[in-house]
Amino acid sequence: MDKRTGFIGGGNMAEAIIKGLLAGGVPAGELAVSEPSEPRRKLLADRYGIKVINDNQALIQMSDTIILAVKPQVAGQVLGSMGAGFVDKLFISIMAGVKSAAIEGLLGTGARVVRVMPNTPALVLSGASALSRGYNATEDDLILARRIFDLVGTTCVVDEKLLDAVTGVSGSGPAYVLTFIEALSDAGVKHGLTRDVATQLATQTVYGTAKLLLETHEHPAVLKSNVASPGGTTIAAMHSLDRDGFRAATINAVDVCVARSKELGQK
């Protein structure tokens, strides 16, 4: 990275990106955050040695690339107070549902915007991020944004119209997976395992299975069939999951999430 990167909003996702940039060799002096919470400002400054202020305008002036990391519900308020005419800046938005056209409209004609939907495993540099570029953003802008998010996990590029679907699958996906781990752990405790042992086994099982799938590039159904032997315990359990609507509940959850993402984008 050879340009100063600023963050408007210093929450968990901003912290994950900061951590990734520092781990990737970006000097702390090239990073800055504008954050309204004083305790949060102190935490970020103490933990990472970066410049932290409470002034969005000053942050924009000192940065070449600005990552918009505020809640989508306050996007209009925050962006509307910034002014316009930032044709020399690249804005990377991680706000769910807020379309690049809306951001461009608030920042003024010619504003260069790349939208990204990351997820919280970026905190341990294992995130999944999807990117799309707005009307004015260049291919170089997209490459720069991808370089940033490659430092906190894996990236892919999609059409902007698909970012709501990305939100439903990977953006909110960690919450679904954590709920599954919690339920699996509860089941272990029900059958006599200690909480620590049950949670360790459930967590490692999810982690190991995901790694197996990524490294083998097999279809999930193929790997599943390797576990479910004829007349065995796993196929009986899979029948129970199907009977209780496990697949349908998962798909329905994504449907609701995508609908909410679209709703946020219309506000």
LUMTI-215028 format. One record per residue (C-alpha): x, y, z; residue number from 1. Coordinates in steps of 0.02 Angstrom, whole numbers, padded with zeros to 5 digits. Last residue first. Example, Ala and Ser with C-alpha at 12.3 -4.5 7.8 and 13.67 -1.06 7.14 Angstrom:
<setors>
px:00684 | py:-00053 | pz:00357 | num:2 $
px:00615 | py:-00225 | pz:00390 | num:1 $
</setors>
This chain:
<setors>
px:-01698 | py:00204 | pz:00154 | num:267 $
px:-01706 | py:00091 | pz:00000 | num:266 $
px:-01540 | py:00003 | pz:00035 | num:265 $
px:-01599 | py:-00048 | pz:00207 | num:264 $
px:-01747 | py:-00137 | pz:00129 | num:263 $
px:-01634 | py:-00230 | pz:00008 | num:262 $
px:-01528 | py:-00292 | pz:00154 | num:261 $
px:-01686 | py:-00342 | pz:00246 | num:260 $
px:-01745 | py:-00445 | pz:00098 | num:259 $
px:-01575 | py:-00530 | pz:00084 | num:258 $
px:-01580 | py:-00573 | pz:00270 | num:257 $
px:-01756 | py:-00644 | pz:00258 | num:256 $
px:-01709 | py:-00754 | pz:00110 | num:255 $
px:-01548 | py:-00809 | pz:00196 | num:254 $
px:-01648 | py:-00865 | pz:00348 | num:253 $
px:-01772 | py:-00956 | pz:00236 | num:252 $
px:-01630 | py:-01051 | pz:00153 | num:251 $
px:-01565 | py:-01108 | pz:00322 | num:250 $
px:-01738 | py:-01154 | pz:00387 | num:249 $
px:-01773 | py:-01252 | pz:00227 | num:248 $
px:-01612 | py:-01351 | pz:00245 | num:247 $
px:-01642 | py:-01393 | pz:00428 | num:246 $
px:-01826 | py:-01433 | pz:00403 | num:245 $
px:-01855 | py:-01555 | pz:00544 | num:244 $
px:-01870 | py:-01705 | pz:00427 | num:243 $
px:-01710 | py:-01655 | pz:00338 | num:242 $
px:-01614 | py:-01645 | pz:00501 | num:241 $
px:-01687 | py:-01811 | pz:00560 | num:240 $
px:-01640 | py:-01897 | pz:00397 | num:239 $
px:-01464 | py:-01827 | pz:00417 | num:238 $
px:-01454 | py:-01903 | pz:00592 | num:237 $
px:-01503 | py:-02075 | pz:00526 | num:236 $
px:-01377 | py:-02055 | pz:00385 | num:235 $
px:-01244 | py:-02015 | pz:00514 | num:234 $
px:-01277 | py:-02163 | pz:00628 | num:233 $
px:-01259 | py:-02300 | pz:00498 | num:232 $
px:-01374 | py:-02399 | pz:00382 | num:231 $
px:-01262 | py:-02364 | pz:00234 | num:230 $
px:-01113 | py:-02251 | pz:00277 | num:229 $
px:-01140 | py:-02063 | pz:00294 | num:228 $
px:-00968 | py:-01985 | pz:00313 | num:227 $
px:-00908 | py:-02005 | pz:00134 | num:226 $
px:-01083 | py:-01955 | pz:00074 | num:225 $
px:-01058 | py:-01787 | pz:00157 | num:224 $
px:-00896 | py:-01759 | pz:00063 | num:223 $
px:-00984 | py:-01789 | pz:-00102 | num:222 $
px:-01135 | py:-01682 | pz:-00054 | num:221 $
px:-01021 | py:-01537 | pz:-00010 | num:220 $
px:-00952 | py:-01537 | pz:-00188 | num:219 $
px:-00765 | py:-01568 | pz:-00185 | num:218 $
px:-00639 | py:-01427 | pz:-00195 | num:217 $
px:-00522 | py:-01534 | pz:-00088 | num:216 $
px:-00439 | py:-01390 | pz:00005 | num:215 $
px:-00592 | py:-01282 | pz:00034 | num:214 $
px:-00705 | py:-01428 | pz:00082 | num:213 $
px:-00577 | py:-01500 | pz:00202 | num:212 $
px:-00550 | py:-01328 | pz:00280 | num:211 $
px:-00737 | py:-01307 | pz:00306 | num:210 $
px:-00747 | py:-01480 | pz:00384 | num:209 $
px:-00601 | py:-01444 | pz:00499 | num:208 $
px:-00674 | py:-01280 | pz:00561 | num:207 $
px:-00848 | py:-01350 | pz:00588 | num:206 $
px:-00780 | py:-01504 | pz:00678 | num:205 $
px:-00657 | py:-01399 | pz:00777 | num:204 $
px:-00801 | py:-01292 | pz:00842 | num:203 $
px:-00913 | py:-01439 | pz:00888 | num:202 $
px:-00773 | py:-01536 | pz:00975 | num:201 $
px:-00713 | py:-01385 | pz:01073 | num:200 $
px:-00891 | py:-01335 | pz:01119 | num:199 $
px:-00932 | py:-01510 | pz:01183 | num:198 $
px:-00769 | py:-01523 | pz:01280 | num:197 $
px:-00791 | py:-01355 | pz:01365 | num:196 $
px:-00975 | py:-01384 | pz:01402 | num:195 $
px:-00941 | py:-01553 | pz:01481 | num:194 $
px:-01008 | py:-01702 | pz:01386 | num:193 $
px:-01155 | py:-01798 | pz:01458 | num:192 $
px:-01283 | py:-01819 | pz:01319 | num:191 $
px:-01369 | py:-01652 | pz:01344 | num:190 $
px:-01197 | py:-01570 | pz:01349 | num:189 $
px:-01161 | py:-01639 | pz:01175 | num:188 $
px:-01328 | py:-01576 | pz:01112 | num:187 $
px:-01292 | py:-01403 | pz:01183 | num:186 $
px:-01125 | py:-01404 | pz:01090 | num:185 $
px:-01213 | py:-01444 | pz:00926 | num:184 $
px:-01337 | py:-01304 | pz:00961 | num:183 $
px:-01198 | py:-01179 | pz:00997 | num:182 $
px:-01103 | py:-01233 | pz:00842 | num:181 $
px:-01261 | py:-01213 | pz:00736 | num:180 $
px:-01294 | py:-01040 | pz:00809 | num:179 $
px:-01113 | py:-00993 | pz:00772 | num:178 $
px:-01135 | py:-01050 | pz:00592 | num:177 $
px:-01293 | py:-00946 | pz:00570 | num:176 $
px:-01210 | py:-00793 | pz:00647 | num:175 $
px:-01057 | py:-00816 | pz:00535 | num:174 $
px:-01172 | py:-00815 | pz:00383 | num:173 $
px:-01229 | py:-00634 | pz:00404 | num:172 $
px:-01107 | py:-00566 | pz:00276 | num:171 $
px:-01075 | py:-00736 | pz:00199 | num:170 $
px:-01243 | py:-00796 | pz:00132 | num:169 $
px:-01373 | py:-00659 | pz:00160 | num:168 $
px:-01252 | py:-00516 | pz:00133 | num:167 $
px:-01187 | py:-00599 | pz:-00025 | num:166 $
px:-01368 | py:-00607 | pz:-00087 | num:165 $
px:-01384 | py:-00421 | pz:-00055 | num:164 $
px:-01219 | py:-00397 | pz:-00147 | num:163 $
px:-01288 | py:-00480 | pz:-00304 | num:162 $
px:-01354 | py:-00319 | pz:-00385 | num:161 $
px:-01178 | py:-00249 | pz:-00367 | num:160 $
px:-01110 | py:-00373 | pz:-00492 | num:159 $
px:-00982 | py:-00487 | pz:-00409 | num:158 $
px:-00795 | py:-00486 | pz:-00372 | num:157 $
px:-00718 | py:-00612 | pz:-00253 | num:156 $
px:-00609 | py:-00598 | pz:-00099 | num:155 $
px:-00522 | py:-00709 | pz:00028 | num:154 $
px:-00461 | py:-00664 | pz:00201 | num:153 $
px:-00404 | py:-00508 | pz:00295 | num:152 $
px:-00259 | py:-00454 | pz:00183 | num:151 $
px:-00359 | py:-00496 | pz:00027 | num:150 $
px:-00473 | py:-00355 | pz:00085 | num:149 $
px:-00345 | py:-00219 | pz:00054 | num:148 $
px:-00282 | py:-00291 | pz:-00109 | num:147 $
px:-00462 | py:-00304 | pz:-00169 | num:146 $
px:-00491 | py:-00120 | pz:-00137 | num:145 $
px:-00333 | py:-00077 | pz:-00236 | num:144 $
px:-00385 | py:-00189 | pz:-00381 | num:143 $
px:-00559 | py:-00111 | pz:-00383 | num:142 $
px:-00485 | py:00064 | pz:-00387 | num:141 $
px:-00369 | py:00010 | pz:-00528 | num:140 $
px:-00520 | py:-00051 | pz:-00626 | num:139 $
px:-00592 | py:00122 | pz:-00607 | num:138 $
px:-00732 | py:00185 | pz:-00496 | num:137 $
px:-00855 | py:00307 | pz:-00576 | num:136 $
px:-01008 | py:00194 | pz:-00592 | num:135 $
px:-00982 | py:00093 | pz:-00434 | num:134 $
px:-00870 | py:-00055 | pz:-00410 | num:133 $
px:-00915 | py:-00224 | pz:-00338 | num:132 $
px:-00830 | py:-00324 | pz:-00201 | num:131 $
px:-00865 | py:-00485 | pz:-00106 | num:130 $
px:-00773 | py:-00523 | pz:00055 | num:129 $
px:-00744 | py:-00685 | pz:00151 | num:128 $
px:-00645 | py:-00666 | pz:00311 | num:127 $
px:-00505 | py:-00771 | pz:00382 | num:126 $
px:-00388 | py:-00635 | pz:00449 | num:125 $
px:-00442 | py:-00670 | pz:00629 | num:124 $
px:-00551 | py:-00514 | pz:00636 | num:123 $
px:-00593 | py:-00545 | pz:00453 | num:122 $
px:-00699 | py:-00686 | pz:00526 | num:121 $
px:-00827 | py:-00544 | pz:00549 | num:120 $
px:-00886 | py:-00533 | pz:00369 | num:119 $
px:-00849 | py:-00425 | pz:00217 | num:118 $
px:-00973 | py:-00348 | pz:00093 | num:117 $
px:-00877 | py:-00222 | pz:-00011 | num:116 $
px:-00936 | py:-00076 | pz:-00116 | num:115 $
px:-00814 | py:00025 | pz:-00220 | num:114 $
px:-00851 | py:00209 | pz:-00244 | num:113 $
px:-00770 | py:00347 | pz:-00346 | num:112 $
px:-00861 | py:00513 | pz:-00330 | num:111 $
px:-00884 | py:00595 | pz:-00500 | num:110 $
px:-01041 | py:00690 | pz:-00459 | num:109 $
px:-01062 | py:00721 | pz:-00273 | num:108 $
px:-01037 | py:00631 | pz:-00109 | num:107 $
px:-01221 | py:00604 | pz:-00071 | num:106 $
px:-01267 | py:00549 | pz:-00247 | num:105 $
px:-01112 | py:00439 | pz:-00259 | num:104 $
px:-01164 | py:00352 | pz:-00098 | num:103 $
px:-01340 | py:00324 | pz:-00165 | num:102 $
px:-01271 | py:00260 | pz:-00330 | num:101 $
px:-01154 | py:00143 | pz:-00235 | num:100 $
px:-01302 | py:00060 | pz:-00153 | num:99 $
px:-01323 | py:00053 | pz:00036 | num:98 $
px:-01379 | py:-00124 | pz:00077 | num:97 $
px:-01242 | py:-00167 | pz:00200 | num:96 $
px:-01115 | py:-00028 | pz:00232 | num:95 $
px:-00939 | py:-00089 | pz:00190 | num:94 $
px:-00906 | py:00061 | pz:00078 | num:93 $
px:-00739 | py:00097 | pz:-00004 | num:92 $
px:-00721 | py:00280 | pz:-00053 | num:91 $
px:-00578 | py:00327 | pz:-00168 | num:90 $
px:-00530 | py:00510 | pz:-00163 | num:89 $
px:-00481 | py:00633 | pz:-00301 | num:88 $
px:-00660 | py:00657 | pz:-00360 | num:87 $
px:-00713 | py:00710 | pz:-00186 | num:86 $
px:-00828 | py:00853 | pz:-00241 | num:85 $
px:-00960 | py:00847 | pz:-00107 | num:84 $
px:-00999 | py:00890 | pz:00074 | num:83 $
px:-00967 | py:00775 | pz:00220 | num:82 $
px:-01128 | py:00803 | pz:00317 | num:81 $
px:-01234 | py:00706 | pz:00194 | num:80 $
px:-01119 | py:00556 | pz:00211 | num:79 $
px:-01147 | py:00540 | pz:00398 | num:78 $
px:-01334 | py:00575 | pz:00401 | num:77 $
px:-01372 | py:00473 | pz:00246 | num:76 $
px:-01268 | py:00325 | pz:00304 | num:75 $
px:-01344 | py:00322 | pz:00479 | num:74 $
px:-01450 | py:00164 | pz:00456 | num:73 $
px:-01310 | py:00084 | pz:00354 | num:72 $
px:-01202 | py:00076 | pz:00512 | num:71 $
px:-01032 | py:00156 | pz:00487 | num:70 $
px:-00876 | py:00083 | pz:00406 | num:69 $
px:-00848 | py:00195 | pz:00256 | num:68 $
px:-00668 | py:00158 | pz:00207 | num:67 $
px:-00580 | py:00313 | pz:00141 | num:66 $
px:-00434 | py:00302 | pz:00019 | num:65 $
px:-00320 | py:00451 | pz:-00010 | num:64 $
px:-00329 | py:00512 | pz:00170 | num:63 $
px:-00282 | py:00673 | pz:00262 | num:62 $
px:-00428 | py:00777 | pz:00195 | num:61 $
px:-00553 | py:00638 | pz:00224 | num:60 $
px:-00502 | py:00619 | pz:00406 | num:59 $
px:-00512 | py:00806 | pz:00433 | num:58 $
px:-00690 | py:00807 | pz:00368 | num:57 $
px:-00739 | py:00657 | pz:00473 | num:56 $
px:-00677 | py:00733 | pz:00636 | num:55 $
px:-00667 | py:00630 | pz:00796 | num:54 $
px:-00486 | py:00576 | pz:00786 | num:53 $
px:-00380 | py:00418 | pz:00792 | num:52 $
px:-00201 | py:00409 | pz:00725 | num:51 $
px:-00133 | py:00232 | pz:00734 | num:50 $
px:-00033 | py:00146 | pz:00872 | num:49 $
px:-00130 | py:-00016 | pz:00855 | num:48 $
px:-00192 | py:-00061 | pz:01029 | num:47 $
px:-00174 | py:00108 | pz:01114 | num:46 $
px:-00247 | py:00210 | pz:00971 | num:45 $
px:-00387 | py:00086 | pz:00939 | num:44 $
px:-00435 | py:00073 | pz:01123 | num:43 $
px:-00426 | py:00261 | pz:01151 | num:42 $
px:-00539 | py:00297 | pz:01003 | num:41 $
px:-00662 | py:00165 | pz:01064 | num:40 $
px:-00669 | py:00244 | pz:01236 | num:39 $
px:-00697 | py:00416 | pz:01156 | num:38 $
px:-00838 | py:00359 | pz:01043 | num:37 $
px:-00859 | py:00471 | pz:00889 | num:36 $
px:-00732 | py:00379 | pz:00777 | num:35 $
px:-00626 | py:00450 | pz:00635 | num:34 $
px:-00486 | py:00328 | pz:00600 | num:33 $
px:-00311 | py:00345 | pz:00527 | num:32 $
px:-00186 | py:00231 | pz:00440 | num:31 $
px:-00024 | py:00273 | pz:00349 | num:30 $
px:00072 | py:00302 | pz:00512 | num:29 $
px:00033 | py:00125 | pz:00567 | num:28 $
px:00144 | py:00064 | pz:00424 | num:27 $
px:00063 | py:-00061 | pz:00304 | num:26 $
px:00156 | py:-00227 | pz:00317 | num:25 $
px:00019 | py:-00352 | pz:00286 | num:24 $
px:-00008 | py:-00378 | pz:00472 | num:23 $
px:-00041 | py:-00191 | pz:00486 | num:22 $
px:-00167 | py:-00199 | pz:00345 | num:21 $
px:-00251 | py:-00351 | pz:00419 | num:20 $
px:-00268 | py:-00273 | pz:00592 | num:19 $
px:-00339 | py:-00115 | pz:00517 | num:18 $
px:-00464 | py:-00219 | pz:00418 | num:17 $
px:-00520 | py:-00310 | pz:00575 | num:16 $
px:-00531 | py:-00147 | pz:00671 | num:15 $
px:-00644 | py:-00073 | pz:00538 | num:14 $
px:-00752 | py:-00228 | pz:00554 | num:13 $
px:-00762 | py:-00215 | pz:00742 | num:12 $
px:-00806 | py:-00030 | pz:00748 | num:11 $
px:-00699 | py:00122 | pz:00708 | num:10 $
px:-00810 | py:00224 | pz:00594 | num:9 $
px:-00747 | py:00332 | pz:00452 | num:8 $
px:-00586 | py:00243 | pz:00413 | num:7 $
px:-00435 | py:00320 | pz:00328 | num:6 $
px:-00305 | py:00243 | pz:00214 | num:5 $
px:-00148 | py:00338 | pz:00164 | num:4 $
px:-00078 | py:00283 | pz:-00003 | num:3 $
px:00069 | py:00172 | pz:-00045 | num:2 $
px:00000 | py:00000 | pz:00000 | num:1 $
</setors>
